[in-house]
Amino acid sequence: MQYRDFVKTGDKISVIGYGAMGLGGAFGTFDEKEAIRSVLISLDKGVNFFDTARHYGNSEEILGKALKQWTGQKPFVATKIQSHGKDNTRWAIPSRVEDTFPRQLIRQNTEDSLKRLGVDSIDLMQLHLYWPTWGTYGYWLEELVKLKDEGKIRAIGVSNPDHRHDTVLPLVLSGQIDSVQTIINIFDPLALDCLVPICQKQKVAVIARCVLDEGGLTGFLRQDTTFEEADFRKTYFEEVPRSQYMAHVEALRKFIPREAASLARLALKFVLKHPGVTTAITSMHIEKYALENISAADEPPLSDEAFYELYTKHRWVNNLYHSKYWSGTNDLDKANQAEEQKAAKQS
């Protein structure tokens, strides 16, 4: 395993991080014992960064159970304040901070997370949502600073809701936060253009998420792939025709095995090529996926030539969260896709 600096705390962070969204059932049913085993195996393999959230169902509790069984050095644990409200549009358009993070919610969530994780202090507490319309100060930030002064959290960060990485730039430049979590992957490397270099200059850690594009960049998706009703990805891959998505993934196979042993490792190595990325998190609640992702850190870095080609020739930016935010607005697109698929089968 390789490690990079989380500058503001002085911690050495594993470049492969454990994304714990899957521990809450976001990617379908799973065996809790296997999930706990995946955490322990990841720890044993050198992973020391774990990212969860109050939004992720029982994720904090399950991670806490695993940490109780771990006898090695304490890992760096990050979680997120749960945004208030049932309307998914709060993830898509600016809301009032008073509605999204009401007073007392930040402290209440932190106390709950400490209990569920079974830790005395949370290494990184993140707002699960941030809009630049909130400004760079306010009671929401003051409360986080108080919690930090009290020793209940060690660092403060924010997580971007979707691909619009530039929304956090004012907060990064203000010097008020210690980390940013944002989407970075082969299809959408835009954060590498501006956000990551600025964070690097400001000594703000960058946590790259959706590195595998919810698994799409591993090559698992097929025309007949189905998802459980509760699976986060049930509508995720329906924003564009699957044939298009699969074609873009297929174009990446030219780099295998010359640059990486698998598509998953290629995707991880692409994101980690930039030294300004502190860690790349992926869902690793399934043991075999954890081992596959961790192994990317053992391979040689991506060549400069391959990185440049991926960075410039394979961009394909789509907001695949669209139907989750705006339910029903893409029915016409879905109808057209169904007709295209029907015509393709008939031909």
N, C-alpha and C positions, 0 to 999 in steps of 0.2 A: 504494500500500500504506500502511496505517496501522500504528503501532507502539505498544506499551505496555511499561511498565517491568517487568523481572524484578528486583524490588527488591533482593534480597540480593547480586546481582552487579553491578548497575548497567547491565546490558545493555538495549538497546531491542529488543524482540521483535516480529516481524510478527504481526498478529492472526490471519492465516491461516498455519497451520503444516503442514508436510509430514509426514504419517503414513506411515512406511516399512514397515508391516506387509505391504503388497502386494508389496514387493520380495522377499519370501521365498516368494511363491507362495500366500499365504493366500487370495487371491481368484481362483485359477485360473492357468493358464499365461499367460505374457507374454513379450514380446521384451525381452531385457536391454538392447539398444541403445536401444530406445524408452524404457525405464525410466530409463536414464542421461540421455537427452535430456530427459525430464520433470523430472528434478532440476535440470538446467542451465537449463531454461526457467523453472522456479519461482524459482531464484536470480536470474535476469535480471529477473523481474517483481517482485522485492523480498522474496520469501520468505526469511527468514533463520533459521527455526527448523525443525529436523529431528529427528524422534523415531523411534528404532528400538529394537531389543532383541536380546539373545542368543537369545531364543526364536524370532525371526523368520527361521529358516533362514539363507539367504545375504544377508539384508538389509544387514547391516553391511558386508560385502565390496563389494556393489554400490554402496552409498552412498559407500564409500571410493573406489571407482573414479571416480565422478562428481566427488567433491571434488578429486581429483588433476587433473581437467581444468579446474576452475574457477579463474580467475585474479583474481577480484574479492575483496572483503573476506570473511574467514572467517566462515561462519555459526555459529550457536549449535547445537551438536549434543548431543542427549540420547539416552541408551540405558538399558538396564535389566539388572539382575542376573538370570540365569536361575534360576528356582526349581527345586529338586531334587525328583525323583519322577515316576513315570509315571501315578499315579492322579489323574485329573482332579478328584476330590472335594476335593483340597487347595485348589482355587479356590472351593469352595462352603462348606466348614465349616472352622473353625479347626484348624490343624495345629500341631505343635511347631516353633518356629523352628529348633531344632537339626536337625530333619529337612528342613525346607524350604530353609534357608540354612546348611548345615554350615560349620563353621570352615574357613577357607582359600578357600571358594567365592567370597566377595565379592572378595577380592584376585585370585584366579585369573581370574575373569570380567572384571575390570577390565583386567588385563594383556592378555587375549585381545581384548577390544573395542578397546583402543588399537591393537593390531596390525592388526586387520581394518578399522578405520576409517582407519588411516594418519594419526592425529593424535597430537600430543604430550600433549594434555590433553583430557579429556572435560568439556564444560561442565556437564552435569547427569547424575549417575548416580542411577538410581531403583531401589528394590526393586520387582520386578514383582508383589509380593504383600505385603500387610501385614494382620495381625490384631491388634486391641487387646489380646488376651490375651498378647501378647508384651511389653506394657508400653512405656515410653517411653525405655528405655535397655537396654544389653546389648552383648555382643561384636559383634553385627551392626552396631550404630550406631557403636561405637568404631572398628571397622575402616574404615567409611566416613569417619569424621572423620580417621583417620590418612592415608588416601589423599588427602583434601582438603589436609591439612597438607603432604603430600609434593608437591602440585601436580599429581597425576595426575587429579584431578577438581576441579571448581570449585564445585559445588553438590550438595546431597543432596535427594532426593525419594522419594516412594512413589507407586505406582499402585494404584488400587482394582481388585479383581478383577471386580466387577459393579456393580449399582445401589445397593448399600448404602454410600452416600457417608459416612454418619455414623461408619463404623468408624475413620476416620482422625482424627476430632476430638481424641481425647486426645493424639495425636502433634503435631497442629497447635498445640494449646494449650500444649504443653510447650516450644515454641520451639526444638525440635531440628532441624527440617527447613526447607528453602527452597522446596519446591513440592509440590503434590498433583496427580495426574492422575486424573480421574474422569469418569464418564458424565454428560453434560448434553445434552439435546435437547428438542424440542417435546413429545414424548410423555412424557419423564421429566425435568422441570425441577426435581426436588426438591432438588438440590444448591444451587439458587439461594435456597432458603428459609433455609438455615442455614449450610452449609459455606462457600459462597463469601463471604458477609459476614464470617464469622469469619476466614477466610484473609485477606481484605482488611484487617481490623483488625490481624492478626498479621504483616502484610507477607509473606505466603506466596503465591507465584505459583500460579495455577490453570490447569492444562492441560486443556481440555475435549476429551474423546474421544467417539466414537460420535455425533458431532454430526449425522450423516446417518443414524443408526441402521443402520449397515452398508449404506448405500445405499437403504434402504427409503423414506426421506423424500424421495428424488429422484423417486419415482413410477415407477420402472422395473419394479416387481414386478407380474407378471400371474399368472393361474391356471396357465398353461402354462409359466411360467419354470422352467428347469432349471439345475442347477449341476454342475460337474465334481465328481468324487468327492473330490478334495483341497480343494475350495473350502470355506472356513470357514463359508460361509452355507448349506451343504447342508441342515443341520438347523435353522439359526437361525430361519428364517421358518415353521417347522412347529409352533411351540409354540401358536399360535392359528390358527383357520381363516384362510386367505389372504383370503377375502372380507371378513372383519372388518378385517384389516390394511389392505386396499386401500380400504375405506370410510372409515377414519379418515384416510388420506392424501388421498382425494378431497375430504374436507371442508376441506382446506387450500387448495384451488385458488381459493377465493373471494378470497384475498389476492393472486393473480396476475392481472395485472401491477401492480396498484395499489401493493403494498408491496415487491415484488421481481420481477425478470424471470423467475425460475424457482423451482421448489420447493426446489432445492438452495441457492440464494442466500437464500431465505426462512429455511431452517433455520439457516444460518450466521449470518445477521443477528440471528436470535432469540437465539442463544447469546451473541453479542458485544454485545448491548444492555447487558448488565450490565458495568460498568466493572471489577468484581472478577475477571472472566475475562481472563487474560493472553493466551491464544492458543487458537484452536480448530483441532484437527488433523483432517485427513481423508486418506484414501488417495488419492495423486495420481500413481501410477506409470503411469497412462494419460494421455497429453498433453492430450487434449481435456477430460478431467475436471479436470486440474490448472488449465487455463485458465478453465474454468467456475467452479470454486471460488474461485480467486484474484479473479475479477471481482466477487465479492460485496463485497470491501473498497472497490471503487470506487463502489458505490451509496450513496445517502443512508441514514442509519440508519433502522431500523424505527421507525415512529411509536409514541408512547406508547400510543395506543389499540389498535393492532394487537398490540403486545407484551402488553398486559394481557389481551386476549381470548385470545391463544394460551396465555398463562401460566395462565389460570384455566379456560378452556373446552375445551382440547384435551389435557389430561393423560390419558394412557392407559398406565399403568405396568405393564409385563410383563417378567418376567425371561426373556428369550429365550435365555439361556444354559443353561436348565434341562436340556435333553437332553444337552448336552455334559458337564455335571457328573454327572448321574444317568442314565446310559445305560440305556434300556429301561423307565424308570419311568413314562413317559407313553404306553405302547403302547395302553392303553385309550382315551386321548384321541385318538390317531391313528386308531384303528379307528372311533371315532365320527365323526371328521372325514371319513374315507373314505366312510362311509355317507351323511353329509350331502351330500357332493359327488356321489355316485352318484345320490341322490334328486333333486338339483338338475338334473342332466343329463337324467334321465328325464322331469322335468316340463317 
